[in-house]
Each structure stands twice: as C-alpha cells, then as structure tokens.
C-alpha cells in the first residue's frame, strides 16, 4: 500500500507542474462585431464605421476615439411651419428634433412625416404641454427617413429644428 501511495504521489508531482504551467500561459479571445475596417497611413491605424452612425478611430499608440458623422441642420418657423414645410428632400437619418419656442402656446403640436407632403407615413407627433415650452428629442442611432422629412404644425408661433445626415 505504501509503495502504491508513493508511486501515485510521484506521478502526480510529475504532471502537476505541467498542468500549472499550461494554465498560466497567456490566452486571448476576440469577438469582432460587424463593421467596415479601413487600415490607413499617416498616423491612423484603423477607422471603423459602424451601423449606428458613429466612426471609431484607433491611432498608432492604440488610443480610440469616437466621431459622430457630420450633421446638417434644417429648420422652419412661424407661418411656414403652420402651412407645412419640406425640411429635407430624399433619404435622411434624423438625430435630433427640437420643437417649440418662447411664444408657443400650450397644446401646439408638430407632425413629422416620412414623405414630401403631409400625406406620407407619420413618424413623430411632438406636442407642447405648457406655454413657452421647448421639446427636444435625441434619437440614438437616428431615425431613418426614406423619402423626405416633412413637418406640419398647428402653431404659427413655433419653430422646429432637426439635425440629420444623408
């Protein structure tokens, strides 16, 4: 019995260091996400354009920074908005919508359509709860408009501003 115990102990001592060494080795796993990567020169190592409207840049020392895609601004106010106005022609990704103003009345609203007129698909209905109110909606990743961005309001004393890219 003693001999069997000593034999098993020696076998264990032979294999334990190998197992410990194998577990201590550096391992790494990477799970890539769906995106487009462009390796570039002149200081930039990688540029990644992801589907949420942002660009990630990694410089030559490994520092990463996020850039939002360039935004355009469209606005309308007063009687123009009250009769309906086309803010953007063609497809666009709208990031923010601001509606209201310093003289806007309570109960004023604006309807935002994915169309060239007020007959298309209504995407947003923004209303003012109290007098002189301003509502701002930030849309992470942006709302996609296929045809255009058309705004129609019941208020002649309000304004609307959107930021978008196309």
N, CA, C and O of each residue as an XYZ file, in Angstrom:
664
protein
N       0.825     -1.194      0.000
C       0.000      0.000      0.000
C       0.868      1.256      0.000
O       0.596      2.222     -0.713
N       1.953      1.215      0.846
C       2.842      2.369      0.891
C       3.471      2.612     -0.473
O       3.600      3.755     -0.912
N       3.860      1.538     -1.133
C       4.505      1.690     -2.441
C       3.537      2.276     -3.473
O       3.937      3.113     -4.283
N       2.298      1.859     -3.456
C       1.309      2.401     -4.376
C       1.071      3.889     -4.111
O       0.974      4.679     -5.050
N       0.980      4.268     -2.849
C       0.799      5.674     -2.500
C       1.980      6.510     -2.971
O       1.778      7.578     -3.549
N       3.188      6.062     -2.743
C       4.388      6.803     -3.161
C       4.433      6.886     -4.685
O       4.776      7.931     -5.238
N       4.091      5.794     -5.363
C       4.082      5.811     -6.823
C       3.075      6.838     -7.359
O       3.415      7.595     -8.268
N       1.879      6.884     -6.837
C       0.871      7.855     -7.263
C       1.290      9.287     -6.937
O       1.021     10.208     -7.709
N       1.949      9.472     -5.792
C       2.443     10.798     -5.428
C       3.508     11.260     -6.406
O       3.503     12.425     -6.803
N       4.414     10.391     -6.805
C       5.452     10.749     -7.777
C       4.848     11.059     -9.145
O       5.277     11.994     -9.821
N       3.864     10.281     -9.544
C       3.194     10.541    -10.820
C       2.507     11.898    -10.780
O       2.588     12.670    -11.735
N       1.829     12.186     -9.671
C       1.151     13.471     -9.523
C       2.142     14.624     -9.558
O       1.873     15.649    -10.184
N       3.284     14.474     -8.895
C       4.292     15.538     -8.882
C       4.879     15.771    -10.274
O       5.305     16.883    -10.589
N       4.903     14.757    -11.086
C       5.417     14.909    -12.444
C       4.442     15.712    -13.300
O       4.875     16.563    -14.077
N       3.143     15.467    -13.179
C       2.153     16.103    -14.050
C       1.616     17.435    -13.534
O       1.163     18.253    -14.334
N       1.651     17.673    -12.259
C       1.118     18.927    -11.707
C       1.857     20.152    -12.255
O       1.185     21.097    -12.667
N       3.200     20.200    -12.287
C       3.864     21.402    -12.834
C       3.521     21.654    -14.294
O       3.409     22.810    -14.701
N       3.353     20.607    -15.091
C       2.989     20.776    -16.486
C       1.604     21.416    -16.581
O       1.397     22.339    -17.368
N       0.673     20.932    -15.791
C      -0.687     21.466    -15.811
C      -0.694     22.916    -15.328
O      -1.374     23.751    -15.924
N       0.041     23.233    -14.267
C       0.100     24.614    -13.771
C       0.719     25.524    -14.814
O       0.236     26.636    -15.025
N       1.764     25.080    -15.462
C       2.403     25.916    -16.478
C       1.460     26.146    -17.654
O       1.392     27.254    -18.187
N       0.744     25.124    -18.056
C      -0.178     25.260    -19.180
C      -1.308     26.230    -18.849
O      -1.731     26.989    -19.721
N      -1.807     26.227    -17.618
C      -2.879     27.138    -17.232
C      -2.389     28.571    -17.100
O      -3.182     29.505    -17.217
N      -1.102     28.761    -16.860
C      -0.579     30.099    -16.642
C      -0.198     30.801    -17.946
O       0.197     31.966    -17.911
N      -0.304     30.137    -19.079
C       0.054     30.772    -20.335
C      -0.987     31.812    -20.718
O      -2.164     31.669    -20.387
N      -0.556     32.862    -21.417
C      -1.436     33.949    -21.831
C      -2.361     33.468    -22.947
O      -1.909     32.905    -23.944
N      -3.628     33.692    -22.771
C      -4.592     33.380    -23.821
C      -5.426     34.617    -24.085
O      -5.620     35.444    -23.193
N      -5.917     34.747    -25.296
C      -6.717     35.903    -25.665
C      -7.794     35.472    -26.644
O      -7.544     34.673    -27.546
N      -8.994     36.008    -26.459
C     -10.061     35.764    -27.421
C     -10.624     37.104    -27.857
O     -10.698     38.049    -27.072
N     -11.009     37.170    -29.087
C     -11.582     38.399    -29.634
C     -12.875     38.053    -30.344
O     -12.933     37.102    -31.125
N     -13.910     38.829    -30.069
C     -15.181     38.647    -30.748
C     -15.432     39.881    -31.597
O     -15.887     40.896    -31.068
N     -15.152     39.833    -32.893
C     -15.342     41.011    -33.729
C     -16.822     41.293    -33.958
O     -17.644     40.377    -33.970
N     -17.154     42.574    -34.140
C     -18.523     42.974    -34.452
C     -18.605     43.341    -35.928
O     -17.590     43.629    -36.562
N     -19.804     43.330    -36.463
C     -19.997     43.640    -37.879
C     -19.695     45.109    -38.131
O     -20.363     45.978    -37.571
N     -18.717     45.399    -38.950
C     -18.372     46.775    -39.291
C     -17.392     46.748    -40.466
O     -16.931     45.687    -40.886
N     -17.088     47.926    -40.979
C     -16.108     48.061    -42.047
C     -14.827     48.641    -41.461
O     -14.861     49.684    -40.808
N     -13.699     47.974    -41.690
C     -12.429     48.446    -41.157
C     -11.547     48.870    -42.320
O     -11.423     48.151    -43.311
N     -10.935     50.040    -42.195
C     -10.038     50.558    -43.218
C      -8.719     50.904    -42.550
O      -8.659     51.835    -41.747
N      -7.662     50.169    -42.868
C      -6.359     50.468    -42.303
C      -5.721     51.570    -43.139
O      -5.669     51.485    -44.366
N      -5.243     52.590    -42.466
C      -4.745     53.757    -43.195
C      -3.359     54.149    -42.698
O      -2.878     53.634    -41.689
N      -2.735     55.057    -43.414
C      -1.402     55.518    -43.057
C      -1.485     56.945    -42.539
O      -2.570     57.522    -42.467
N      -0.342     57.511    -42.180
C      -0.319     58.894    -41.722
C      -0.805     59.070    -40.297
O      -1.450     60.070    -39.983
N      -0.506     58.116    -39.430
C      -0.879     58.255    -38.026
C      -2.097     57.470    -37.633
O      -2.196     57.044    -36.482
N      -3.039     57.255    -38.543
C      -4.237     56.486    -38.202
C      -4.001     55.020    -38.476
O      -3.538     54.660    -39.558
N      -4.305     54.178    -37.529
C      -4.111     52.751    -37.710
C      -5.368     52.107    -38.253
O      -5.294     51.292    -39.173
N      -6.519     52.454    -37.706
C      -7.764     51.837    -38.166
C      -8.908     52.821    -38.037
O      -8.949     53.630    -37.111
N      -9.836     52.742    -38.977
C     -11.063     53.513    -38.932
C     -12.201     52.523    -39.075
O     -12.227     51.745    -40.030
N     -13.140     52.538    -38.144
C     -14.253     51.600    -38.156
C     -15.546     52.389    -38.253
O     -15.860     53.170    -37.355
N     -16.306     52.199    -39.331
C     -17.618     52.806    -39.487
C     -18.649     51.765    -39.097
O     -18.825     50.763    -39.790
N     -19.330     52.005    -37.986
C     -20.324     51.051    -37.515
C     -21.708     51.496    -37.940
O     -21.885     52.623    -38.402
N     -22.683     50.629    -37.789
C     -24.006     50.881    -38.332
C     -24.833     51.859    -37.524
O     -25.946     52.178    -37.943
N     -24.360     52.356    -36.390
C     -25.158     53.262    -35.582
C     -24.860     54.731    -35.879
O     -25.322     55.602    -35.142
N     -24.101     55.035    -36.936
C     -23.860     56.415    -37.312
C     -22.603     57.020    -36.733
O     -22.393     58.224    -36.880
N     -21.761     56.247    -36.085
C     -20.538     56.766    -35.493
C     -19.322     56.133    -36.152
O     -19.421     55.059    -36.746
N     -18.180     56.794    -36.050
C     -16.930     56.283    -36.568
C     -15.943     56.157    -35.419
O     -15.765     57.103    -34.651
N     -15.301     55.006    -35.292
C     -14.281     54.832    -34.271
C     -12.924     54.856    -34.942
O     -12.705     54.170    -35.940
N     -12.006     55.652    -34.393
C     -10.645     55.728    -34.910
C      -9.692     55.235    -33.833
O      -9.846     55.565    -32.657
N      -8.722     54.458    -34.234
C      -7.677     53.994    -33.331
C      -6.360     54.515    -33.888
O      -6.012     54.224    -35.032
N      -5.611     55.294    -33.077
C      -4.363     55.867    -33.573
C      -3.204     54.891    -33.385
O      -3.404     53.770    -32.917
N      -1.991     55.316    -33.749
C      -0.840     54.423    -33.774
C      -0.386     53.977    -32.386
O       0.381     53.021    -32.279
N      -0.839     54.643    -31.320
C      -0.480     54.211    -29.969
C      -1.627     53.441    -29.303
O      -1.538     53.091    -28.126
N      -2.701     53.178    -30.052
C      -3.789     52.380    -29.530
C      -4.919     53.155    -28.882
O      -5.866     52.549    -28.379
N      -4.848     54.487    -28.878
C      -5.922     55.287    -28.292
C      -7.105     55.328    -29.260
O      -6.927     55.548    -30.458
N      -8.313     55.115    -28.734
C      -9.519     55.089    -29.561
C     -10.372     56.310    -29.264
O     -10.468     56.745    -28.116
N     -10.987     56.858    -30.291
C     -11.924     57.949    -30.109
C     -13.088     57.752    -31.050
O     -12.952     57.136    -32.107
N     -14.239     58.281    -30.658
C     -15.474     58.113    -31.420
C     -15.853     59.456    -32.029
O     -15.866     60.476    -31.340
N     -16.160     59.453    -33.313
C     -16.610     60.647    -34.014
C     -18.005     60.411    -34.553
O     -18.269     59.373    -35.161
N     -18.904     61.366    -34.337
C     -20.220     61.251    -34.937
C     -20.123     61.725    -36.374
O     -19.361     62.642    -36.679
N     -20.889     61.108    -37.254
C     -20.884     61.538    -38.647
C     -21.354     62.983    -38.740
O     -22.125     63.446    -37.899
N     -20.900     63.678    -39.738
C     -21.250     65.078    -39.925
C     -22.749     65.297    -39.987
O     -23.464     64.519    -40.618
N     -23.231     66.343    -39.343
C     -24.656     66.629    -39.270
C     -24.990     67.895    -40.053
O     -24.190     68.829    -40.117
N     -26.165     67.911    -40.636
C     -26.710     69.089    -41.290
C     -27.889     69.564    -40.459
O     -28.456     68.794    -39.684
N     -28.259     70.822    -40.615
C     -29.357     71.397    -39.840
C     -30.417     71.917    -40.797
O     -30.105     72.562    -41.798
N     -31.684     71.625    -40.476
C     -32.817     72.173    -41.224
C     -33.792     72.742    -40.197
O     -33.975     72.169    -39.122
N     -34.420     73.878    -40.535
C     -35.367     74.469    -39.595
C     -36.471     75.196    -40.347
O     -36.334     75.545    -41.519
N     -37.558     75.409    -39.638
C     -38.689     76.187    -40.147
C     -39.374     76.809    -38.948
O     -39.266     76.311    -37.827
N     -40.088     77.914    -39.196
C     -40.771     78.580    -38.089
C     -41.985     79.349    -38.583
O     -42.138     79.609    -39.776
N     -42.833     79.702    -37.648
C     -43.967     80.575    -37.911
C     -44.935     80.047    -38.947
O     -45.291     78.869    -38.949
N     -45.358     80.950    -39.837
C     -46.379     80.618    -40.837
C     -45.913     79.519    -41.789
O     -46.732     78.736    -42.270
N     -44.613     79.447    -42.067
C     -44.085     78.394    -42.936
C     -44.353     77.023    -42.328
O     -44.772     76.104    -43.031
N     -44.116     76.881    -41.039
C     -44.348     75.614    -40.357
C     -45.845     75.335    -40.216
O     -46.278     74.185    -40.286
N     -46.623     76.386    -40.018
C     -48.067     76.259    -39.829
C     -48.764     75.731    -41.085
O     -49.784     75.049    -40.983
N     -48.230     76.037    -42.255
C     -48.826     75.547    -43.503
C     -48.160     74.263    -43.986
O     -48.561     73.713    -45.011
N     -47.152     73.776    -43.269
C     -46.426     72.567    -43.652
C     -45.214     72.926    -44.495
O     -45.296     73.757    -45.400
N     -44.100     72.297    -44.193
C     -42.878     72.602    -44.925
C     -42.022     71.347    -45.091
O     -41.966     70.492    -44.207
N     -41.371     71.261    -46.221
C     -40.454     70.167    -46.512
C     -39.082     70.558    -45.976
O     -38.466     71.505    -46.466
N     -38.602     69.826    -44.967
C     -37.312     70.137    -44.352
C     -36.147     69.488    -45.098
O     -35.092     70.102    -45.255
N     -36.335     68.250    -45.557
C     -35.277     67.516    -46.252
C     -35.907     66.755    -47.417
O     -36.933     66.096    -47.251
N     -35.295     66.847    -48.585
C     -35.731     66.074    -49.741
C     -34.822     64.859    -49.864
O     -33.598     64.990    -49.841
N     -35.415     63.688    -49.994
C     -34.630     62.461    -50.130
C     -34.402     61.802    -48.785
O     -34.862     62.284    -47.750
N     -33.679     60.683    -48.819
C     -33.421     59.916    -47.607
C     -32.545     60.654    -46.621
O     -31.670     61.427    -47.012
N     -32.780     60.414    -45.329
C     -32.002     61.060    -44.274
C     -32.105     60.252    -42.994
O     -33.054     59.494    -42.790
N     -31.090     60.432    -42.120
C     -31.114     59.875    -40.773
C     -31.186     61.059    -39.822
O     -30.222     61.813    -39.691
N     -32.338     61.228    -39.151
C     -32.570     62.365    -38.258
C     -32.087     62.001    -36.860
O     -32.486     60.977    -36.304
N     -31.213     62.856    -36.286
C     -30.630     62.585    -34.971
C     -31.333     63.323    -33.843
O     -31.510     62.770    -32.757
N     -31.743     64.586    -34.091
C     -32.446     65.352    -33.064
C     -33.588     66.133    -33.698
O     -33.524     66.532    -34.861
N     -34.638     66.342    -32.903
C     -35.768     67.178    -33.303
C     -36.060     68.115    -32.135
O     -36.246     67.656    -31.008
N     -36.101     69.420    -32.391
C     -36.429     70.414    -31.366
C     -37.634     71.193    -31.851
O     -37.636     71.712    -32.967
N     -38.674     71.278    -31.006
C     -39.906     71.965    -31.372
C     -40.367     72.833    -30.214
O     -40.291     72.423    -29.056
N     -40.847     74.037    -30.525
C     -41.374     74.943    -29.507
C     -40.862     76.346    -29.728
O     -40.546     76.734    -30.853
N     -40.781     77.116    -28.640
C     -40.266     78.463    -28.735
C     -40.752     79.351    -27.612
O     -41.566     78.927    -26.791
N     -40.258     80.594    -27.563
C     -40.576     81.494    -26.452
C     -42.006     82.031    -26.453
O     -42.458     82.551    -25.432
N     -42.729     81.922    -27.564
C     -44.109     82.421    -27.601
C     -45.098     81.329    -28.014
O     -46.244     81.630    -28.349
N     -44.665     80.065    -27.993
C     -45.530     78.971    -28.404
C     -46.643     78.755    -27.371
O     -46.434     78.935    -26.172
N     -47.808     78.372    -27.848
C     -48.968     78.149    -26.987
C     -49.029     76.711    -26.511
O     -48.534     75.804    -27.179
N     -49.640     76.507    -25.347
C     -49.865     75.157    -24.849
C     -50.798     74.432    -25.813
O     -51.735     75.030    -26.341
N     -50.548     73.164    -26.039
C     -51.372     72.372    -26.954
C     -50.908     72.420    -28.397
O     -51.507     71.772    -29.255
N     -49.861     73.169    -28.681
C     -49.313     73.187    -30.045
C     -48.632     71.851    -30.325
O     -48.093     71.212    -29.421
N     -48.666     71.442    -31.590
C     -48.029     70.175    -31.948
C     -47.444     70.269    -33.348
O     -47.795     71.149    -34.133
N     -46.548     69.343    -33.637
C     -45.989     69.197    -34.973
C     -46.009     67.711    -35.327
O     -45.701     66.853    -34.500
N     -46.374     67.436    -36.554
C     -46.354     66.075    -37.085
C     -45.199     65.983    -38.068
O     -45.068     66.826    -38.955
N     -44.367     64.971    -37.916
C     -43.211     64.769    -38.798
C     -43.514     63.544    -39.659
O     -43.818     62.469    -39.141
N     -43.429     63.717    -40.966
C     -43.757     62.653    -41.921
C     -42.510     62.193    -42.676
O     -41.589     62.973    -42.916
N     -42.500     60.921    -43.041
C     -41.513     60.376    -43.967
C     -42.127     60.487    -45.358
O     -42.617     59.504    -45.915
N     -42.093     61.695    -45.907
C     -42.749     61.967    -47.191
C     -42.354     63.357    -47.667
O     -41.645     64.091    -46.979
N     -42.829     63.703    -48.859
C     -42.606     65.043    -49.409
C     -43.776     65.967    -49.106
O     -43.683     67.175    -49.324
N     -44.879     65.411    -48.605
C     -46.066     66.189    -48.209
C     -46.630     65.578    -46.925
O     -46.080     64.611    -46.398
N     -47.716     66.141    -46.432
C     -48.333     65.646    -45.191
C     -49.180     64.405    -45.424
O     -50.006     64.074    -44.573
N     -49.013     63.714    -46.524
C     -49.816     62.528    -46.819
C     -49.031     61.230    -46.647
O     -49.573     60.149    -46.872
N     -47.777     61.323    -46.255
C     -46.953     60.119    -46.133
C     -47.091     59.448    -44.785
O     -48.083     59.635    -44.081
N     -46.093     58.669    -44.436
C     -46.075     57.938    -43.181
C     -45.674     58.871    -42.045
O     -44.591     59.456    -42.069
N     -46.551     59.010    -41.046
C     -46.252     59.864    -39.892
C     -45.292     59.125    -38.968
O     -45.573     58.001    -38.552
N     -44.140     59.759    -38.640
C     -43.145     59.111    -37.789
C     -43.102     59.695    -36.384
O     -42.823     58.973    -35.427
N     -43.375     60.995    -36.241
C     -43.313     61.640    -34.930
C     -44.488     62.588    -34.762
O     -44.931     63.218    -35.723
N     -44.989     62.687    -33.536
C     -46.029     63.630    -33.139
C     -45.535     64.269    -31.846
O     -45.590     63.644    -30.787
N     -45.055     65.502    -31.922
C     -44.468     66.182    -30.769
C     -45.395     67.309    -30.355
O     -45.796     68.125    -31.185
N     -45.740     67.359    -29.069
C     -46.656     68.397    -28.600
C     -46.040     69.203    -27.468
O     -45.090     68.777    -26.812
N     -46.611     70.377    -27.264
C     -46.172     71.305    -26.223
C     -47.197     71.247    -25.093
O     -48.390     71.445    -25.325
N     -46.739     70.979    -23.879
C     -47.639     70.880    -22.743
C     -47.966     72.215    -22.098
O     -49.104     72.446    -21.689
N     -46.984     73.091    -22.005
C     -47.198     74.394    -21.373
C     -46.713     75.506    -22.291
O     -45.887     75.282    -23.176
N     -47.228     76.688    -22.071
C     -46.839     77.852    -22.872
C     -45.330     78.091    -22.738
O     -44.750     77.877    -21.674
N     -44.713     78.533    -23.822
C     -43.280     78.873    -23.885
C     -42.374     77.672    -23.610
O     -41.304     77.817    -23.019
N     -42.804     76.500    -24.038
C     -42.052     75.270    -23.807
C     -41.267     74.898    -25.064
O     -41.642     75.271    -26.176
N     -40.188     74.167    -24.874
C     -39.386     73.635    -25.979
C     -39.127     72.160    -25.694
O     -38.630     71.810    -24.624
N     -39.459     71.304    -26.638
C     -39.202     69.868    -26.510
C     -38.091     69.470    -27.468
O     -38.136     69.785    -28.657
N     -37.100     68.779    -26.937
C     -36.012     68.262    -27.761
C     -35.976     66.754    -27.624
O     -35.973     66.217    -26.517
N     -35.948     66.078    -28.762
C     -35.858     64.626    -28.796
C     -34.520     64.258    -29.420
O     -34.204     64.683    -30.531
N     -33.743     63.468    -28.699
C     -32.489     62.933    -29.227
C     -32.728     61.473    -29.570
O     -33.228     60.707    -28.746
N     -32.370     61.090    -30.787
C     -32.648     59.737    -31.281
C     -31.315     59.005    -31.453
O     -30.628     59.214    -32.452
N     -30.937     58.150    -30.495
C     -29.672     57.423    -30.616
C     -29.661     56.562    -31.884
O     -30.579     55.773    -32.111
N     -28.651     56.712    -32.684
C     -28.561     55.976    -33.940
C     -29.351     56.610    -35.066
O     -29.138     56.268    -36.229
N     -30.259     57.525    -34.753
C     -31.031     58.247    -35.767
C     -32.253     57.490    -36.255
O     -32.295     56.260    -36.241
N     -33.250     58.258    -36.688
C     -34.461     57.707    -37.307
C     -34.300     57.819    -38.819
O     -33.983     58.891    -39.334
N     -34.517     56.726    -39.522
C     -34.322     56.686    -40.967
C     -35.591     57.164    -41.680
O     -36.688     56.659    -41.437
N     -35.415     58.141    -42.559
C     -36.478     58.644    -43.423
C     -36.092     58.290    -44.852
O     -35.008     58.656    -45.305
N     -36.951     57.592    -45.562
C     -36.626     57.117    -46.904
C     -36.923     58.147    -47.985
O     -36.153     58.275    -48.937
N     -38.027     58.887    -47.858
C     -38.490     59.777    -48.924
C     -38.103     61.230    -48.687
O     -37.634     61.904    -49.605
N     -38.292     61.709    -47.484
C     -38.019     63.094    -47.128
C     -38.523     63.345    -45.722
O     -39.136     62.472    -45.107
N     -38.262     64.548    -45.213
C     -38.728     64.926    -43.885
C     -39.660     66.116    -44.055
O     -39.230     67.202    -44.445
N     -40.941     65.905    -43.760
C     -41.957     66.948    -43.907
C     -42.548     67.233    -42.530
O     -42.916     66.307    -41.807
N     -42.641     68.519    -42.165
C     -43.182     68.929    -40.864
C     -44.439     69.754    -41.079
O     -44.467     70.651    -41.921
N     -45.488     69.444    -40.306
C     -46.752     70.169    -40.375
C     -47.216     70.442    -38.950
O     -47.281     69.523    -38.134
N     -47.543     71.705    -38.642
C     -47.891     72.086    -37.282
C     -49.193     72.868    -37.253
O     -49.629     73.418    -38.265
N     -49.802     72.909    -36.079
C     -50.980     73.747    -35.877
C     -50.584     75.099    -35.276
O     -51.455     75.924    -35.000
N     -49.300     75.337    -35.070
C     -48.833     76.547    -34.391
C     -48.135     77.487    -35.363
O     -47.207     77.097    -36.072
N     -48.604     78.740    -35.382
C     -47.937     79.765    -36.189
C     -46.878     80.499    -35.378
O     -46.206     81.396    -35.888
N     -46.731     80.118    -34.118
C     -45.783     80.805    -33.236
C     -44.685     79.870    -32.728
O     -44.075     80.146    -31.695
N     -44.426     78.780    -33.431
C     -43.422     77.807    -33.004
C     -42.343     77.656    -34.064
O     -42.465     78.161    -35.180
N     -41.294     76.956    -33.692
C     -40.219     76.653    -34.622
C     -39.799     75.205    -34.470
O     -40.010     74.591    -33.423
N     -39.204     74.663    -35.520
C     -38.677     73.299    -35.481
C     -37.277     73.308    -36.074
O     -37.012     73.970    -37.077
N     -36.389     72.558    -35.432
C     -35.021     72.389    -35.912
C     -34.695     70.907    -35.854
O     -34.964     70.251    -34.848
N     -34.116     70.374    -36.926
C     -33.669     68.987    -36.920
C     -32.192     68.935    -37.303
O     -31.703     69.796    -38.034
N     -31.497     67.937    -36.812
C     -30.145     67.644    -37.296
C     -30.214     66.285    -37.989
O     -30.896     65.375    -37.517
N     -29.515     66.155    -39.092
C     -29.611     64.933    -39.882
C     -28.348     64.738    -40.721
O     -27.552     65.660    -40.898
N     -28.189     63.541    -41.221
C     -27.188     63.257    -42.250
C     -27.850     62.395    -43.304
O     -28.888     61.783    -43.051
N     -27.257     62.345    -44.479
C     -27.847     61.522    -45.534
C     -26.785     60.784    -46.302
O     -27.099     60.040    -47.231
